[in-house]
Amino acid sequence: MGMKIYNSLSRQLEDFVPLNPEQVSIYSCGPTVYDYIHMGNARTALVTDIIRRYLVYKGYNVKLVQNLTDIDDKIINRAAELGVSAKQLACEKCEDFFQDSQRLGIQPADVHPKATEHIPEMIDLIQTLLDKGAAYVIDGSVYYRVNQFAEYGKLSNRKPEDLLAGARVEVDERKEDPRDFDMWKAAKPDEPSWESPWGSGRPGWHIECSAMAMKHLGETIDIHAGGEDLLFPHHENEIAQSELATGATFARYWMHVAFLKIDGTRMGKSEQNFILLRDALDNYPTEVIRHFLISAHYRHPLDYNQESLTKSEGALRRLNNCLDALKKYAGPVEASQTTTTPLQQAVQEMKAQFTQAMDTDFNTAQALGAIFTLVSAVNRSLTSDSEETDPAFAQAYQALIETCQVLGIYGPDPQKSDDNNVEQRDRLVHLLLEIRQDARERKDWETSDKIRDRLQELNIEIKDTREGATWKIVP
Ligand SMILES: [Zn+2]
């Protein structure tokens, strides 16, 4: 059986066939970096991580792009409250986001484009829409002309009259149509702005994602993912902009992750009702948080509460105990071994059920069910006088490790290392960069180059930018 994905656009399960069999392209809407991410944001990020891990497990190459919205009203307002620049706040919160994601065992995307680094691409896209008569300029702001896109509303399944009623809530008299939305906002005093053909200003949120997705993944992408709160208007508007500009399908599969709830109501910043991911990670191990977040299918509601987390803790303990007991049987497993014993049969069933669950719209809840059914079977075999042989236990061990690594709930993960060590390492690299910066200011190029070269030998690559040196670990 092939893979199926529930496409929010058609509102049904569809066979998953990537446009290019060589590489699946995924775009996931990332955070607006003005604060730490909460558990609801983490659910969306984790689901994307697991989609990617599973596609890789199935043998696909995947290119994942997750953007960072680093210019927005929320950032500007928060920065003003804190008395720092919007840029400084966005930089700090970007770093916090990467740190939190890493703590959750989320593998970094292939590209994390930042909005402020793609202003020329956004201006080009807006210009294309203006040239096509699909946009208009008023007082230095550029608006998208919704009535030029006949399919507007196809994702959210809203009829024009519903859209009009909704849009009237915030009336901007200057717009031709209440549904029109801004792609370029004319600069206001004391706000960050960039030059454009329409005067200085900044991009609207929707145009950012259209421009960055198309720049890094092309006109048509396979999977576009995001939280369900982004379906309208954000994703509807992304489609309108991109498809009118290119004439091509923008995203072939739209996936939306359901809200996380807390005590029955939606977890969200605007509701003042949230648990920060970093606070949750201070209280529970990574694997417990991951287990909890995928214990329901991503389209189903999930409630954050003590009881659920305690359940996840118990489940992880059972899994770890089982794997610890099996460890001594670890070793190469021959693929051709015939399945003769009950445990060997249970292993085959688990693998088949796991694949079927994940193939059916990434049903992690059922996939976990399959894993824990095998855990019970192993425990029965280990404690009873069953006649199970070493190869059966070795097969069970290997199958459990493989599937748990897809979900990131057990096992050495190359992307993950001890948090304290990582923090310590980051501090040391920053210290070296500071010393190097001092050397550069003294024009002591010898010391500066030595630090750069020696770090390079340790697979730490330094890049000098206008904002100072950045670094990353290279394989
Ligand atoms: Zn987006």
Boltz pocket constraint, residues with backbone or C-beta under 6 A from the ligand:
constraints:
  - pocket:
      binder: B
      contacts: [[A, 28], [A, 29], [A, 30], [A, 205], [A, 209], [A, 234]]
      max_distance: 6.0
